[in-house]
Amino acid sequence: MLALFASLVVFAAGETAPPPSVPMIPDPEVPRYLNTVERAEWGRAVRQIELGQARVQQGMSIMGAPRLESKGAFAETAEQAKARAQKIIDEGRNQLNQAQPSLTRLRNLAGTRYLEVTKTVNLNNDLPQTLWNYSLTLSAVRLQKIARDQGFKQQHLVGAITILEGNKPLRTNALTEQLRAAWNKADPKALSPAPANGYAGSWSTGSAPSQPRQFALIWAEVYPLTADNSASLLFVRMADAWTNRVIASEVYLTTTGPADAFPKVYTGSISLKDEKSFIPRLAGSGDWVLSYDRSSSPLGAALMRHLCVRVGNIGVSSVEILPDVVGEVSPPTPAAAAASWNITTDGGSNLVKSFKVSSASPGAEKTDVGQLVLKLEEPAKPAGK
């Protein structure tokens, strides 16, 4: 719409280029970065540009039209026609000149706000070491409170898995029973009995959920991090059985199985360098639910589920992980999701795991989000030892 205008108003008084650090936002995108009053001003300026542009074009047409000799009361000499055309052009240019300062200022303002909302942000989650049994107890207390606060009528412990990168998930019945014991210790009446035929496939009890916040599904995931079993990540999650949405996530840096002490002392952290504030912008633009590309790294996907739920305030799907937990032969059809994460391994070492994170919506190009890092550190050894 404003392409022709751009070629006509190089003469506009007061026109200034945006500061070098401020990007030029395409005109159709400018209003999304303006408030209500500013959008109204932008609309008035655009309309004035259109009117001024039309006047300039009208005057130029009159100026360039061949003149035929005419007679009568409305006869006009060539000089008079030229003067009339010039007056129309001047009126149009005046309208363009009056509108240009508003457009320039609002373009620069939109560019500045674009920079603000797309600046790099870092999402972080520290991981202090926590002994295995205490991790299970703490997760039971915290997730039971969430289930009560959100009004879930039943809590179902559906299983546990252990996942080594590059291997199929291994259902871990011992962990299921350990988590069940921790849950019962926190509240003996919290867990509902399992359906007669278990949780794989369709529940045959006739009590499958028919609306949100009826059944909360709880499970655990273990990701061994070191070959000597001195460190692993233990996730305990909760999802709504009706929406397949993860509603709570706990993560603990612990041992691979019960231990009375830590074989090695570590400090741990999860960090995501979000290059363009992708996650905050998603969180602020509606109630999103994201799924996971099945080719993603299992550990990377596990970390992103946790960061999205606990730090990013973005909904994520449980459909990609629950079939492994409950032992379904074929996974169900993924829940409708606005977009999907893709997390690929990007190097690292025994104590540092690095991943590239991107996201894509159906029919849209892939968006690079940033780098996800899981980092373990051992205390520095004293000099000379």
Solvent accessible surface area in square Angstrom, and as a share of the most:
residue,aa,sasa,rsa
1,M,152,0.68
2,L,13,0.07
3,A,82,0.64
4,L,79,0.39
5,F,4,0.02
6,A,60,0.47
7,S,73,0.47
8,L,26,0.13
9,V,3,0.02
10,V,122,0.70
11,F,82,0.34
12,A,7,0.06
13,A,66,0.51
14,G,60,0.58
15,E,80,0.36
16,T,86,0.50
17,A,87,0.68
18,P,34,0.21
19,P,63,0.40
20,P,146,0.92
21,S,85,0.55
22,V,18,0.11
23,P,44,0.28
24,M,117,0.52
25,I,13,0.07
26,P,86,0.54
27,D,33,0.17
28,P,117,0.73
29,E,64,0.28
30,V,0,0.00
31,P,38,0.24
32,R,166,0.61
33,Y,38,0.15
34,L,8,0.04
35,N,74,0.38
36,T,98,0.57
37,V,114,0.65
38,E,23,0.10
39,R,105,0.38
40,A,47,0.37
41,E,35,0.16
42,W,18,0.06
43,G,19,0.19
44,R,134,0.49
45,A,6,0.05
46,V,12,0.07
47,R,137,0.50
48,Q,49,0.22
49,I,0,0.00
50,E,71,0.32
51,L,110,0.55
52,G,0,0.00
53,Q,28,0.13
54,A,53,0.41
55,R,76,0.28
56,V,1,0.00
57,Q,75,0.33
58,Q,81,0.36
59,G,0,0.00
60,M,88,0.39
61,S,77,0.49
62,I,28,0.14
63,M,70,0.31
64,G,65,0.63
65,A,41,0.32
66,P,117,0.74
67,R,108,0.39
68,L,152,0.76
69,E,162,0.72
70,S,62,0.40
71,K,178,0.76
72,G,59,0.56
73,A,104,0.81
74,F,199,0.83
75,A,44,0.34
76,E,48,0.22
77,T,75,0.44
78,A,53,0.41
79,E,130,0.58
80,Q,99,0.44
81,A,2,0.02
82,K,126,0.53
83,A,62,0.48
84,R,104,0.38
85,A,0,0.00
86,Q,72,0.32
87,K,130,0.55
88,I,12,0.06
89,I,10,0.05
90,D,71,0.37
91,E,65,0.29
92,G,0,0.00
93,R,85,0.31
94,N,76,0.39
95,Q,48,0.21
96,L,0,0.00
97,N,44,0.23
98,Q,110,0.49
99,A,3,0.02
100,Q,4,0.02
101,P,65,0.41
102,S,26,0.17
103,L,0,0.00
104,T,13,0.08
105,R,120,0.44
106,L,0,0.00
107,R,31,0.11
108,N,33,0.17
109,L,47,0.23
110,A,0,0.00
111,G,0,0.00
112,T,68,0.39
113,R,77,0.28
114,Y,65,0.25
115,L,75,0.37
116,E,98,0.44
117,V,58,0.33
118,T,9,0.06
119,K,105,0.45
120,T,60,0.35
121,V,34,0.20
122,N,91,0.47
123,L,21,0.11
124,N,89,0.46
125,N,35,0.18
126,D,106,0.55
127,L,4,0.02
128,P,97,0.61
129,Q,34,0.15
130,T,20,0.12
131,L,60,0.30
132,W,9,0.03
133,N,93,0.48
134,Y,126,0.48
135,S,0,0.00
136,L,4,0.02
137,T,47,0.28
138,L,40,0.20
139,S,0,0.00
140,A,0,0.00
141,V,78,0.45
142,R,106,0.39
143,L,0,0.00
144,Q,3,0.01
145,K,112,0.47
146,I,52,0.26
147,A,0,0.00
148,R,138,0.50
149,D,99,0.51
150,Q,54,0.24
151,G,46,0.44
152,F,19,0.08
153,K,143,0.61
154,Q,55,0.25
155,Q,15,0.06
156,H,5,0.02
157,L,6,0.03
158,V,9,0.05
159,G,6,0.05
160,A,3,0.02
161,I,0,0.00
162,T,27,0.16
163,I,4,0.02
164,L,94,0.47
165,E,88,0.40
166,G,79,0.76
167,N,88,0.45
168,K,182,0.77
169,P,49,0.31
170,L,122,0.61
171,R,125,0.46
172,T,32,0.19
173,N,110,0.57
174,A,63,0.49
175,L,3,0.01
176,T,14,0.08
177,E,96,0.43
178,Q,57,0.25
179,L,0,0.00
180,R,81,0.30
181,A,62,0.48
182,A,11,0.09
183,W,0,0.00
184,N,55,0.28
185,K,163,0.69
186,A,43,0.33
187,D,44,0.23
188,P,106,0.67
189,K,187,0.79
190,A,14,0.11
191,L,28,0.14
192,S,21,0.14
193,P,118,0.74
194,A,58,0.45
195,P,11,0.07
196,A,98,0.76
197,N,112,0.57
198,G,28,0.27
199,Y,27,0.10
200,A,43,0.33
201,G,47,0.45
202,S,104,0.67
203,W,44,0.15
204,S,67,0.43
205,T,65,0.38
206,G,78,0.75
207,S,55,0.35
208,A,58,0.45
209,P,24,0.15
210,S,79,0.51
211,Q,91,0.40
212,P,66,0.42
213,R,126,0.46
214,Q,32,0.14
215,F,9,0.04
216,A,0,0.00
217,L,16,0.08
218,I,0,0.00
219,W,0,0.00
220,A,0,0.00
221,E,0,0.00
222,V,3,0.02
223,Y,5,0.02
224,P,24,0.15
225,L,11,0.05
226,T,10,0.06
227,A,109,0.84
228,D,76,0.40
229,N,81,0.41
230,S,1,0.00
231,A,1,0.00
232,S,0,0.00
233,L,0,0.00
234,L,0,0.00
235,F,0,0.00
236,V,0,0.00
237,R,0,0.00
238,M,0,0.00
239,A,1,0.00
240,D,7,0.04
241,A,19,0.15
242,W,123,0.43
243,T,57,0.33
244,N,47,0.24
245,R,62,0.23
246,V,3,0.02
247,I,35,0.18
248,A,3,0.02
249,S,1,0.01
250,E,8,0.03
251,V,18,0.10
252,Y,11,0.04
253,L,1,0.01
254,T,1,0.01
255,T,5,0.03
256,T,47,0.27
257,G,16,0.15
258,P,80,0.50
259,A,36,0.28
260,D,147,0.76
261,A,68,0.52
262,F,59,0.24
263,P,89,0.56
264,K,84,0.36
265,V,87,0.50
266,Y,7,0.03
267,T,84,0.49
268,G,9,0.09
269,S,35,0.22
270,I,0,0.00
271,S,36,0.23
272,L,0,0.00
273,K,98,0.41
274,D,0,0.00
275,E,74,0.33
276,K,106,0.45
277,S,5,0.03
278,F,30,0.12
279,I,1,0.00
280,P,56,0.35
281,R,95,0.35
282,L,15,0.08
283,A,40,0.31
284,G,71,0.69
285,S,73,0.47
286,G,45,0.43
287,D,119,0.62
288,W,71,0.25
289,V,32,0.18
290,L,0,0.00
291,S,15,0.10
292,Y,10,0.04
293,D,59,0.30
294,R,128,0.47
295,S,89,0.57
296,S,12,0.08
297,S,10,0.06
298,P,48,0.30
299,L,12,0.06
300,G,0,0.00
301,A,7,0.06
302,A,0,0.00
303,L,0,0.00
304,M,0,0.00
305,R,8,0.03
306,H,2,0.01
307,L,0,0.00
308,C,0,0.00
309,V,27,0.15
310,R,118,0.43
311,V,51,0.30
312,G,6,0.06
313,N,119,0.61
314,I,7,0.04
315,G,3,0.03
316,V,0,0.00
317,S,1,0.00
318,S,0,0.00
319,V,4,0.02
320,E,22,0.10
321,I,12,0.06
322,L,17,0.09
323,P,7,0.04
324,D,56,0.29
325,V,0,0.00
326,V,16,0.09
327,G,32,0.31
328,E,49,0.22
329,V,157,0.90
330,S,79,0.51
331,P,67,0.42
332,P,62,0.39
333,T,120,0.70
334,P,68,0.43
335,A,27,0.21
336,A,103,0.80
337,A,32,0.25
338,A,40,0.31
339,A,8,0.06
340,S,34,0.22
341,W,0,0.00
342,N,38,0.19
343,I,0,0.00
344,T,61,0.36
345,T,89,0.52
346,D,49,0.25
347,G,53,0.51
348,G,57,0.55
349,S,68,0.44
350,N,87,0.45
351,L,38,0.19
352,V,44,0.25
353,K,49,0.21
354,S,9,0.06
355,F,5,0.02
356,K,121,0.51
357,V,4,0.03
358,S,9,0.06
359,S,3,0.02
360,A,37,0.28
361,S,45,0.29
362,P,115,0.72
363,G,95,0.92
364,A,59,0.46
365,E,158,0.71
366,K,133,0.56
367,T,55,0.32
368,D,102,0.53
369,V,1,0.01
370,G,14,0.14
371,Q,76,0.34
372,L,0,0.00
373,V,33,0.19
374,L,1,0.01
375,K,85,0.36
376,L,5,0.03
377,E,90,0.40
378,E,89,0.40
379,P,84,0.53
380,A,100,0.77
381,K,168,0.71
382,P,83,0.52
383,A,107,0.83
384,G,89,0.85
385,K,186,0.79
